[in-house]
Amino acid sequence: MIRDKANLKLVSSPVIEATEILDRLHAADKESTSGQEHEFTHEFLKRDGLRELIGAIENSSGNTLAYALTSMQNLMENDYGWDNLQSNFILLIVDILSNSNPINVIRPATSILKRLVEADPRSGLDAGVMPSSSATTPAAELSPSPLPGSVYRYGFEVVWAQLQRSPNTLSVIVARLTMAESGMALGGMMLINSLLSNASDAHAPELIDELERLNIRNVVRRLMASHASADLSSSILDFQAHLMRITYLRKTTPVDVELHAVQAVLTYVWIAARLGNAGKPDRLAFEGEQWSLLGCPTGNMSRILLRLEFSDSTRTFVQTDPDHFAKVVLEQVSRPPNRRCPIIQASNEVVEILTEHWAIFGPGYSTSTSFLPFFLGFHRVHTIALQLFLRLWSESSASADDFARVAALVQSQIKFALRDESTRSWHEMESDFVTSEYRDIRERQMKELELTDDLLNKPPVRNLRAKLYKESYAFVRQQRIQCLMQGAWFVNGIPASSPSARESYSAPVRPQRPWRFMRLDKTMRFIYYLDSAMKIPIRGGIEDYQSAVALIAEVATETCAVPHNVAYGSGDITSPTSPPSVSPLSFSLMSERSRDQSEQQQPSSTP
């Protein structure tokens, strides 16, 4: 070939060429594993790697897309470098999640979307990357603006806007929770928890309603029974805690009957009752005698359905079996008014009993470390328990005065039926409600009361109560002694039995020094005091005091009146034209000779 003067081309040896090809094939993989190394990340960003990475995500598929998404996921573990992601990129991630893609693509895409939700400007305040705000600005009015370069510029609102452009994404995420691959379920649960944690007040109801429509509670209940991994179990418990928070908020959120949605619920309940009269929804008033037929004593639904959870639970009860509801209403209406079961009141009482059973006491209060599958079916349990309430009312021939007694029976049965919640099946729980007899429930309740009485009378319990009483007494005593040592201003009162008090109505009397500062010394043996015409700054110690009270045999209360024209407490000034009256805040320090040592009026603001 050389003799024929052919052109020569230098190429790598087969070994070197194979190595280079293999390196190129694994380049994306190397990038995905190196993305969390800060030195590599800085160099990667300096060489405009983020733009190249976004381009790879936009234009690739299969394993290449998976490697690119994993690289992006690793990059976003840092708090820098991804502060200029555009809305079209977020929409692209949403579309990737909503489409049928391999597991190795869905996993990093889910993590990326979760990270974007958590990169809220408000989170930047906690991370210390946001400018401080004025101390006079209420927290609710803050609208933090991210600093240049801060990644805390996305958050729930940004992601939610893109989710609305792809309406089926949430349904796909919820559907993937049922997949056998535990990693998919874990990623989906973590994303849903992140959305619930960061949802804004404006869009939280939309998110919750959408998840309820997708039957998220039943999906998670099935996950509970699937022997989930430790990580997945932790995410399920987080979701359970979110539901408790939501239940509490809905239980404490007032109902506005002027809202169309609330009126629609009340109209639906009334029409389902089939009581005639107000058959035209546009004429239905939300107060009046007709509502007393459904168990609203005041006739005003806006007063008895004060909270969202009450109206939601009542609506679910009606929707479960409208024909049964109409039958129950007809049965109650046919009875004398005193014998009717107030259905709406009973529904509210069951909600209260259930929230007490599951210890839903606050917006962030959840101490459960075990699965509560029955709690996830809150409205279904409410329906079953309300049916029991109505049945016990009929079987016991109860009257209006027996409402508390029937409620106590239902509470006892709820405690029994919901026992061992994490291990019992739904069928067993429901059977305990449906097949229970009034007599059995009553007997069990009496035994519970006996056990409670026996427990309270046992020596260990009595000793514990005595110990707690002593400890609380000692704490309060020490607290009050500290207040006495700090000292406070009092008004020098006029003894109610003195001539000055009797004559002050016609001839007002004002002491020359109406104010007295009193302080207990450090030895706790003397109370020093100083009289003054006005409140003046008082130094520490006892050097400035004129007199002291050495021996007190008794502290008498309500013994004197306040002089006229003396402002005390919240700033009130007694009128010179009003007759003197003994103040409930007055007291006298009595000696052993029953002689008044000091008579004062305690200001309402005294520490």
Residue, then its C-alpha position, 0 to 999 in steps of 0.5 A: m500500500i505504501r508502494d502504491k502511494a495510498n493515503l494512510k489513516l491513523v486509528s486507535s488500536p481495537v483495545i483503545e477504541a473499544t475503551e473509548i466507546l465504552d467510556r462514552l456509553h457510560a459518560a452519563d452514568k459517571e455524571s449521574t454518580s458524580g453529581q453530588e461531589h461538590e468539586f465536580t459540581h462546580e466544574f460541571l456548572k462552570r462548563d455550562g453543564l446544566r444547559e447540556l443536562i436539560g437538553a439531554i432530558e428534553n431530547s433523549s429517551g430510555n436509559t439515556l433519559a434515566y441517566a440524565l434525570t438521575s444526574m439532575q436529581n443528584l445536582m438538585e441535592n445541592d442548594y445551588g446551581w439550579d436556580n434558573l429552571q423554567s416552567n417548561f422544564i417543570l412541565l416536562i417533568v410532569d409530562i414524564l410522570s404522567n406518561s408510560n415510562p420505565i421505572n428507572v425514568i419515573r423514579p428520578a423524575t418523581s424525586i425532581l418534582k418533590r425537590l421543586v415542591e420543597a424549594d419554596p421561598r418560605s423554606g429559604l427563610d429557614a435555610g438562612v438564604m433569605p433577607s430578613s424582614s421588618a419586625t413590624t411586618p406580620a408573618a402572614e403578610l410576608s411574600p419573600s423574594p428569593l435572592p439572586g442565585s437562590v434555588y428557593r424560588y419554586g415551591f408548591e404554587v409553581v409546581w401546582a400550576q404545571l400540574q393543572r396543565s396535565p390534569n391526569t398526573l395526580s391520578v397516575i401517581v396515585a395509581r402507581l402506589t399499587m404497583a408491586e415495585s416498592g420503590m415506585a410506591l415510596g417515591g409516590m408517597m413521598l411526593i404526595n406527602s410533600l404536596l400536602s406539607n407545602a400546599s398553600d391555603a389557596h390551593a390546599p382544598e383543591l389538592i385534598d378534594e382531588l386526592e379524595r376523588l382518587n380514593i387515596r385513603n383506600v389505596v394507602r390502606r391497601l399499602m398498609a396491608s402489603h408488608a411495606s418496607a421500613d422507608l415506605s412504612s415511614s412515608i405511610l405514617d407521614f401521610q396518616a399524620h397529614l390526614m389527622r392534621i387535615t381532619y383537625l383543621r376541617k373540624t375547626t374550620p367554620v362553615d359559612v352558609e352563604l357559600h354556594a358549596v355549603q348551601a348545596v350540601l344542605t340542600y342535598v341533605w334536605i331533598a334526600a330527607r323527602l320531607g316535602n315543603a322545601g322541594k325547591p332548592d332555590r327557596l330553601a332557607f337554612e333556618g326555621e322549624q323544618w330543620s328541627l325535623l332533622g335534629c337541629p333544635t334551634g332550627n338554624m343549620s348554620r349554628i349546629l353544622l359549625r364546622l366543615e368536618f360535621s357537614d362532610s360526615t353528614r353528607t357522606f352518611v346521606q350519600t351512603d344510602p339515601d333511601h335508608f336516610a329517608k326511611v330513618v327521617l320518616e321514622q323519627v318524624s312519626r314519633p312525638p317530638n320528645r322521642r325523636c333522635p336528633i339525627i344531625q346532633a347525633s352525627n356531630e356527636v359521633v364526629e366528636i367521639l371519633t376525633e377523641h378516640w384517635a386523639i386528634f387534638g391539634p393541627g400537628y398532633s400525631t404520636s401514633t407509630s402504628f398504622l390506623p387503617f380504620f382512621l383512613g376510613f373516617h367517614r365510613v366509620h362515622t356512618i357505621a357508628l351513626q347507624l349504631f347510634l340510631r339503633l340504640w336510640s330506638e332499642s332503648s326507647a330513648s327520649a331527648d333527656d337520654f342523648a348523653r346516655v346513648a352517646a356514652l353507649v356509642q363511645s363504649q362500642i367505638k372503643f371496643a370495635l376499633r381495638d387492635e386497629s393495626t391487626r384487625s380486618w375491616h370486616e371484623m370491625e364492621s361486624d362489631f358495630v352491626t351485630s352488637e346488642y344493646r344489652d351487651i353494650r350496656e353490660r360492657q359499659m357498666k364493667e368499664l365503669e366498675l374497672t375505672d372506679d376500682l383503678l382510681n381507688k387502688p393504692p398506686v393510683r392514690n399515691l400517684r395522685a397525692k404525689l402529683y398534688k404535692e409536686s404541683y403545690a410546691f411548684v405553685r408555691q415557689q412561683r408565687i414566692q418569686c412573684l412576691m420577691q419581685g414586688a408589685w404596686f397595690v392600691n391602699g384600700i379604704p376598709a369597708s367598715s371605716p367611717s371614710a368608706r361610709e362617708s366617701y359617697s358624699a365627701p370623697v376621700r383620697p389618701q395622700r399616698p394611695w399607692r403602695f409597693m410591697r416586696l418580700d425579702k430574700t429571707m422570706r421573713f419580712i414584707y417591706y413596703l413603700d407608700s407613694a403618691m404615684k407609681i415610681p421606679i423601684r430599685g432592687g433590694i430593700e434600702d428604699y422601703q419605709s416599713a415592714v410587716a413582720l408577722i402575718a396570722e391571716v390574709a383576709t380577702e374582699t375587705c376594702a374598697v378602692p378610693h375614688n379617683v384612683a386608676y388601677g388595674s386596666g386603668d379604670i377610675t372609680s367615680p366620686t359619685s358612685p357609692p363605695s363597694v368592696s372590691p373582689l380583688s382586695f385583701s388585708l394582712m392580719s396580725e395575731r391580734s386580728r388588727d389590720q396590718s395592711e389593706q390593699q387592692q390588687p391590680s388585675s395586672t399584678p404578676 
